[in-house]
């Protein structure tokens, strides 16, 4: 291996490394933009899909009279 080939390999290695760092930075920046400004797309604007109503469970408070007796 001559000095010219070694220099070419060295410069090529540096450029490939810098290129991969730049590509990774661009990917991270695009990912950050998506997470910051993305809003969900509503595909079916013309169809109203009814959401089934869920029945609220009515909770009954415990009656302390039955537990401790009337006072």
Secondary structure, DSSP 4 states (H G I P E B T S, - for coil): --HHHHHHHHHHHHHHHHHHHHHHHHHHHHHHHHHHH-----S-SSS--PPPPPPPPPP----HHHHH---
